Every structure is written in C-alpha cells, then in structure tokens.
C-alpha cells in the first residue's frame, strides 16, 4: 500500500508528541512528590536535614558535585550542605 506525504508524516512522527507527554507527566509527578515530602519535612521541623538528604541522594554522596550556587544559597538560609 502506498502512503501519501501526510500519512508518512503522521506515522513517522506520531510517537514524538506521546513521548513528550509521558515525560511531562513523569516530571510533574516527580515534582508533586518532592513538594509533598518537603511539606512533610517542614511540618515535622526537619527541613534542613531533608535538603541535605536530598542532595546526598541526588549526587550519590559526592558533595564535590553539588552546584556551588546551591551550596552558597542554602548556606545563607542556614542549611550547610557541607556539614554532616
């Protein structure tokens, strides 16, 4: 069966928007979960430790990989990422 140019476009690129949608859904769910955990940590008065644990997990325990701007910014609000 021969397809026209429109059909080629629809069939060859149809998966691209779906992938972007799934990635967006994943990212939104990740952010919602992260904010839920942050709110819980605030309510339990353990937010600084939550932030330290988050960075430790995100960077697999390698504090030399922490973005310097984040280290400086968090230190100005009393969260020292370099402190154990």
Secondary structure, DSSP 8 states (H G I E B T S, - for coil): ----HHHHHHHHHHHHHHHHHHHHHHHHHHHHHHHHHHHHHHHTT-HHHHHHHHHHHHTTT-GGGS-HHHHHHHHHTT--TT--
